[in-house]
Amino acid sequence: MRSLKYKLLVATGFFILLFSAQGIPAVSAAATRDTCGKKSLEVSTAIDIGCKGRGNPIADASFAIIRFLSYGVGLVVVGSIIVGGIQYSSSRGDPQATARAIERIRSTLIALIIFIFAFPILNYLIPAGFLK
Amino acid sequence: MISVNLLINFAAGCPGGGLLGFPTWYKYLPPMYVDGICSPQLNSLSAVWLIAAAIIEILLRVAALVAVAFVIYGGFQLITSQGDPNKTAQARSTIINALVGLAVAILSGVIIGFIAGRIS
């Protein structure tokens, strides 16, 4: 298990990388849109994180990151189940190893179901159509 | 799902050599040619998922290889069991588990499509 400190460090580095427009050489000239927030408030980002240019930059960037993460859920779940399959294959008939593989697959499916119901639950909790 | 759309948009990446039949990690990244040299484009955050898709393909190949290796290992166990019922049972469960694991890995996409399609 990684410590919390390590995770915080990685997350901070990630955000610095995302939101520092200068200091990183441009990987490509053809970026579609690398600003967040609407016209009068826009903040430029180092790479295109998928902002739609609405409202204030922080909310725009958060929604962009939520969108990014939710695009990847299917891929991550499929990857995790494949890893579970590899674990199952390599269990050599050992019941404990098999149980670990089944546990991984079950947790993955539970995570998928939680993700699917996350939007309805949040939509129910947060007022005034904020998630539109 | 959405990830499938991403794959269709950028189906053609840079040409590149695979290794032992494994696809390259930059397979789905959109190509950009500078002076005739192809370099995969990494200018948006969603490129991460294109790389993840290629890694999943690599993982599928790994799963197939692992399953084949353990079926061979189980066969070897069966050969060397000398008729001992405990050892044959062990060998049989090795082979069956290898095949079940392969089936889970291959069907994973279908399983996810089924669950997500039923609920949402």
Chai-1 contact restraints between the chains, C-beta under 6 A:
chainA,res_idxA,chainB,res_idxB,connection_type,confidence,min_distance_angstrom,max_distance_angstrom,comment,restraint_id
A,V27,B,L42,contact,1.0,0.0,6.0,A-B,restraint_1
A,V27,B,N43,contact,1.0,0.0,6.0,A-B,restraint_2
A,S28,B,M32,contact,1.0,0.0,6.0,A-B,restraint_3
A,S28,B,Q41,contact,1.0,0.0,6.0,A-B,restraint_4
A,S28,B,N43,contact,1.0,0.0,6.0,A-B,restraint_5
A,A31,B,N43,contact,1.0,0.0,6.0,A-B,restraint_6
A,I47,B,N43,contact,1.0,0.0,6.0,A-B,restraint_7
A,D48,B,N43,contact,1.0,0.0,6.0,A-B,restraint_8
A,D48,B,S44,contact,1.0,0.0,6.0,A-B,restraint_9
A,I49,B,L45,contact,1.0,0.0,6.0,A-B,restraint_10
A,G50,B,L45,contact,1.0,0.0,6.0,A-B,restraint_11
A,F68,B,L45,contact,1.0,0.0,6.0,A-B,restraint_12
A,Y71,B,I2,contact,1.0,0.0,6.0,A-B,restraint_13
A,Y71,B,W49,contact,1.0,0.0,6.0,A-B,restraint_14
A,G72,B,W49,contact,1.0,0.0,6.0,A-B,restraint_15
A,G74,B,M1,contact,1.0,0.0,6.0,A-B,restraint_16
A,G74,B,S3,contact,1.0,0.0,6.0,A-B,restraint_17
A,L75,B,S3,contact,1.0,0.0,6.0,A-B,restraint_18
A,L75,B,W49,contact,1.0,0.0,6.0,A-B,restraint_19
A,L75,B,A52,contact,1.0,0.0,6.0,A-B,restraint_20
A,L75,B,A53,contact,1.0,0.0,6.0,A-B,restraint_21
A,V77,B,I112,contact,1.0,0.0,6.0,A-B,restraint_22
A,V78,B,I56,contact,1.0,0.0,6.0,A-B,restraint_23
A,V78,B,S108,contact,1.0,0.0,6.0,A-B,restraint_24
A,V78,B,G109,contact,1.0,0.0,6.0,A-B,restraint_25
A,V78,B,I112,contact,1.0,0.0,6.0,A-B,restraint_26
A,G79,B,I56,contact,1.0,0.0,6.0,A-B,restraint_27
A,I81,B,S108,contact,1.0,0.0,6.0,A-B,restraint_28
A,I82,B,L59,contact,1.0,0.0,6.0,A-B,restraint_29
A,I82,B,A63,contact,1.0,0.0,6.0,A-B,restraint_30
A,I82,B,A105,contact,1.0,0.0,6.0,A-B,restraint_31
A,I82,B,S108,contact,1.0,0.0,6.0,A-B,restraint_32
A,G85,B,A63,contact,1.0,0.0,6.0,A-B,restraint_33
A,G85,B,G101,contact,1.0,0.0,6.0,A-B,restraint_34
A,G85,B,V104,contact,1.0,0.0,6.0,A-B,restraint_35
A,G85,B,A105,contact,1.0,0.0,6.0,A-B,restraint_36
A,I86,B,A63,contact,1.0,0.0,6.0,A-B,restraint_37
A,I86,B,V66,contact,1.0,0.0,6.0,A-B,restraint_38
A,Y88,B,N97,contact,1.0,0.0,6.0,A-B,restraint_39
A,Y88,B,V100,contact,1.0,0.0,6.0,A-B,restraint_40
A,Y88,B,G101,contact,1.0,0.0,6.0,A-B,restraint_41
A,Y88,B,V104,contact,1.0,0.0,6.0,A-B,restraint_42
A,S89,B,V66,contact,1.0,0.0,6.0,A-B,restraint_43
A,S89,B,A67,contact,1.0,0.0,6.0,A-B,restraint_44
A,S89,B,F70,contact,1.0,0.0,6.0,A-B,restraint_45
A,S89,B,A98,contact,1.0,0.0,6.0,A-B,restraint_46
A,S89,B,G101,contact,1.0,0.0,6.0,A-B,restraint_47
A,S89,B,L102,contact,1.0,0.0,6.0,A-B,restraint_48
A,S90,B,V66,contact,1.0,0.0,6.0,A-B,restraint_49
A,S90,B,F70,contact,1.0,0.0,6.0,A-B,restraint_50
A,S91,B,N97,contact,1.0,0.0,6.0,A-B,restraint_51
A,R92,B,T94,contact,1.0,0.0,6.0,A-B,restraint_52
A,G93,B,Q90,contact,1.0,0.0,6.0,A-B,restraint_53
A,G93,B,S93,contact,1.0,0.0,6.0,A-B,restraint_54
A,G93,B,T94,contact,1.0,0.0,6.0,A-B,restraint_55
A,G93,B,N97,contact,1.0,0.0,6.0,A-B,restraint_56
A,I116,B,I119,contact,1.0,0.0,6.0,A-B,restraint_57
A,I116,B,S120,contact,1.0,0.0,6.0,A-B,restraint_58
